[in-house]
Amino acid sequence: MVTERLEEKGYTIREATQNDIAEVMHINRVCLPENYPAYFFLQLQSNYSKAFLVAEKEGKVVGYIMCRVEYGKSHFGFRIIKKGHVVSIAVLPEHRRQGIGKNLLLNAEKALKEYGAKEIILEVRVSNTPAISLYEKLGYEKVKVLKGYYSDGEDAYLMAKKLE
Ligand SMILES: CC(C)(COP(=O)(O)OP(=O)(O)OC[C@H]1O[C@@H](n2cnc3c(N)ncnc32)[C@H](O)[C@@H]1OP(=O)(O)O)[C@@H](O)C(=O)NCCC(=O)NCCS
């Protein structure tokens, strides 16, 4: 795992287990309006376990990322490729700006490459400046505006990155 400077702050990043799902669901509800039933988390954990990661400090889960793999048209070419899709990422407010989000994403990218993904995509609210800053810092590009993507009518940016 890439855990740039996190270990010295007492954080570890590891693959999630089914026992983490309750804490992950709690973080998801605290941090995001897009919430899902337990079976959805459990399915992603069971199908794409290498790309479902948690950040932990002192035995407590403080952040997560969960992803899936799908086929679709490349955003940087014309071929149909395998893409990694970040379904959700969040870090509890009191643990932000310490590099956890960045390390979760970098480790998920490595895992998605292992699943054969050539690109990685995600949707983000156009108003979500912190997340957009993180993604742009890691090389993601806005490739499309998805009009009215969210249930409250807000648009999303579809962002994509080529995995080397
Ligand atoms: C987006 C989120 C996951 C970032 O997590 P984080 O652990 O705070 O991010 P990091 O500390 O790794 O930040 C890495 C870089 O991203 C950028 N960034 C992160 N938060 C930022 C903010 N509030 N404002 C501006 N830039 C920000 C910075 O460039 C930062 O580097 P720096 O701290 O050295 O300046 C977190 O803010 C979050 O959980 N938000 C609510 C849930 C959410 O919006 N998820 C994304 C849905 S698409």
PDBQT file of the ligand as one rigid body, heavy atoms in Angstrom, charges set to zero:
ROOT
HETATM    1  C1  LIG A 201     -12.968  14.819  -0.797  1.00  0.00    +0.000 C 
HETATM    2  C2  LIG A 201     -12.388  14.172   0.479  1.00  0.00    +0.000 C 
HETATM    3  C3  LIG A 201     -12.529  12.667   0.394  1.00  0.00    +0.000 C 
HETATM    4  C4  LIG A 201     -10.895  14.557   0.552  1.00  0.00    +0.000 C 
HETATM    5  O1  LIG A 201     -10.336  13.831   1.651  1.00  0.00    +0.000 OA
HETATM    6  P1  LIG A 201      -9.056  14.370   2.467  1.00  0.00    +0.000 P 
HETATM    7  O2  LIG A 201      -8.513  13.232   3.245  1.00  0.00    +0.000 OA
HETATM    8  O3  LIG A 201      -9.377  15.606   3.210  1.00  0.00    +0.000 OA
HETATM    9  O4  LIG A 201      -8.075  14.756   1.254  1.00  0.00    +0.000 OA
HETATM   10  P2  LIG A 201      -6.488  14.890   1.323  1.00  0.00    +0.000 P 
HETATM   11  O5  LIG A 201      -6.044  15.356   2.661  1.00  0.00    +0.000 OA
HETATM   12  O6  LIG A 201      -5.868  13.635   0.813  1.00  0.00    +0.000 OA
HETATM   13  O7  LIG A 201      -6.260  16.039   0.262  1.00  0.00    +0.000 OA
HETATM   14  C5  LIG A 201      -5.326  15.915  -0.817  1.00  0.00    +0.000 C 
HETATM   15  C6  LIG A 201      -5.374  17.198  -1.620  1.00  0.00    +0.000 C 
HETATM   16  O8  LIG A 201      -6.675  17.432  -2.162  1.00  0.00    +0.000 OA
HETATM   17  C7  LIG A 201      -6.965  18.838  -2.141  1.00  0.00    +0.000 C 
HETATM   18  N1  LIG A 201      -8.028  19.146  -1.173  1.00  0.00    +0.000 N 
HETATM   19  C8  LIG A 201      -8.573  18.300  -0.272  1.00  0.00    +0.000 A 
HETATM   20  N2  LIG A 201      -9.524  18.949   0.467  1.00  0.00    +0.000 NA
HETATM   21  C9  LIG A 201      -9.550  20.217   0.012  1.00  0.00    +0.000 A 
HETATM   22  C10 LIG A 201     -10.298  21.367   0.383  1.00  0.00    +0.000 A 
HETATM   23  N3  LIG A 201     -11.200  21.347   1.381  1.00  0.00    +0.000 N 
HETATM   24  N4  LIG A 201     -10.089  22.520  -0.293  1.00  0.00    +0.000 NA
HETATM   25  C11 LIG A 201      -9.171  22.582  -1.290  1.00  0.00    +0.000 A 
HETATM   26  N5  LIG A 201      -8.396  21.528  -1.673  1.00  0.00    +0.000 NA
HETATM   27  C12 LIG A 201      -8.596  20.359  -1.034  1.00  0.00    +0.000 A 
HETATM   28  C13 LIG A 201      -5.679  19.518  -1.694  1.00  0.00    +0.000 C 
HETATM   29  O9  LIG A 201      -4.885  19.735  -2.845  1.00  0.00    +0.000 OA
HETATM   30  C14 LIG A 201      -5.070  18.437  -0.803  1.00  0.00    +0.000 C 
HETATM   31  O10 LIG A 201      -3.675  18.569  -0.645  1.00  0.00    +0.000 OA
HETATM   32  P3  LIG A 201      -3.110  19.522   0.549  1.00  0.00    +0.000 P 
HETATM   33  O11 LIG A 201      -3.850  19.180   1.810  1.00  0.00    +0.000 OA
HETATM   34  O12 LIG A 201      -1.658  19.146   0.587  1.00  0.00    +0.000 OA
HETATM   35  O13 LIG A 201      -3.368  20.934   0.102  1.00  0.00    +0.000 OA
HETATM   36  C15 LIG A 201     -13.083  14.740   1.761  1.00  0.00    +0.000 C 
HETATM   37  O14 LIG A 201     -13.098  16.153   1.697  1.00  0.00    +0.000 OA
HETATM   38  C16 LIG A 201     -14.498  14.241   1.954  1.00  0.00    +0.000 C 
HETATM   39  O15 LIG A 201     -14.722  13.183   2.541  1.00  0.00    +0.000 OA
HETATM   40  N6  LIG A 201     -15.501  15.020   1.498  1.00  0.00    +0.000 N 
HETATM   41  C17 LIG A 201     -16.914  14.635   1.682  1.00  0.00    +0.000 C 
HETATM   42  C18 LIG A 201     -17.272  13.443   0.824  1.00  0.00    +0.000 C 
HETATM   43  C19 LIG A 201     -17.071  13.750  -0.637  1.00  0.00    +0.000 C 
HETATM   44  O16 LIG A 201     -17.325  14.861  -1.113  1.00  0.00    +0.000 OA
HETATM   45  N7  LIG A 201     -16.594  12.749  -1.383  1.00  0.00    +0.000 N 
HETATM   46  C20 LIG A 201     -16.361  12.871  -2.819  1.00  0.00    +0.000 C 
HETATM   47  C21 LIG A 201     -17.607  12.577  -3.545  1.00  0.00    +0.000 C 
HETATM   48  S1  LIG A 201     -17.305  12.627  -5.310  1.00  0.00    +0.000 SA
ENDROOT
TORSDOF 0
